[in-house]
Amino acid sequence: MSQLYDEIGVGYELYRRPDPRIAAEVMRALGELAPVVNVGAGTGSYEPEDRPVVAVEPSLTMIRQRRGRTAAAVVRAYATNLPFGDDAFAAALAVLTMHHWPDRARGLSELARVARERLVILTYDPAAAAAFWLVDDYFPGIRETDRLSMPPLEEFRRVGRSVEIRPLPIPHDCSDGFLGAHWRRPSRYLDPGVRGAISAFGKLPDVDAGLSRLRSDLADGTWERRHGHLLSRTELDLGYRLVVVNL
Ligand SMILES: C[S@@+](CC[C@H](N)C(=O)[O-])C[C@H]1O[C@@H](n2cnc3c(N)ncnc32)[C@H](O)[C@@H]1O
């Protein structure tokens, strides 16, 4: 059951610490619902601590980094084949994982099968993707990978009675180092550890050219001339969305 995160997941816990503002939005979306299944749970980020939770995660590398971070029971399985009965949970949670599923439609049907009331999914809407200097100026290949792997929001309408899409602006000091997290801290992307915790970099055939352009643009002031206006912003909408599907 080896997969991408067995290779790139090493060090995840260090660079991908749950951000409290995002956690608050996830909790608001879950409401009081219990029990919860967290699919593609990784190291346990954003799992509620105040109710029964079962975490589903295929990668042992990720499971080992949980180190009791939450009290959830962990089941090693894939989203596309959840080992639970119909309606076993009140809600299913899936955070920044759907774009890794080989069959998204099947995974989403599985979530809707095992949850009775609600799905809460943190994802990225390729259609709402705003300009992002990292992708536009340095790693344009990421746009195409995202277009192919990120779920178009219509996919959610097929499984639920109603769907609510909540924009999730990213705070300038976001502690969860996903692709867009360092939009106001450009030099962070030069750190191999930071890049190692972002799967989009792992999927690019070549990062060296983009990296050396970023390094030199930061050194000679080009980055600041082009994007310095961002330095006074406290949050930015980059296309991340919290999708609430009522079943
Ligand atoms: C970016 S991480 C997100 C982890 C966690 N939800 C978080 O917010 O930190 C993506 C996770 O999806 C998991 N994953 C990949 N393919 C999967 C699949 N087919 N079914 C369930 N999880 C999968 C990976 O192993 C990884 O832990």
The ligand as a Gaussian input file, in Angstrom:
#p B3LYP/6-31G(d) Opt

LIG

0 1
 C       -1.826000      17.080000       1.607000
 S       -2.058000      15.672000       2.599000
 C       -3.372000      16.254000       3.663000
 C       -3.364000      15.551000       4.968000
 C       -4.282000      16.143000       6.025000
 N       -5.672000      16.019000       5.643000
 C       -3.904000      17.571000       6.299000
 O       -4.747000      18.464000       6.119000
 O       -2.768000      17.819000       6.728000
 C       -2.889000      14.542000       1.556000
 C       -3.171000      13.204000       2.222000
 O       -4.024000      12.417000       1.375000
 C       -3.610000      11.082000       1.492000
 N       -4.089000      10.291000       0.349000
 C       -3.506000      10.132000      -0.860000
 N       -4.232000       9.309000      -1.642000
 C       -5.309000       8.940000      -0.907000
 C       -6.445000       8.116000      -1.147000
 N       -6.610000       7.496000      -2.326000
 N       -7.334000       7.942000      -0.154000
 C       -7.182000       8.581000       1.028000
 N       -6.141000       9.389000       1.306000
 C       -5.217000       9.578000       0.359000
 C       -2.089000      11.176000       1.550000
 O       -1.481000       9.986000       2.023000
 C       -1.914000      12.380000       2.454000
 O       -1.854000      12.010000       3.807000

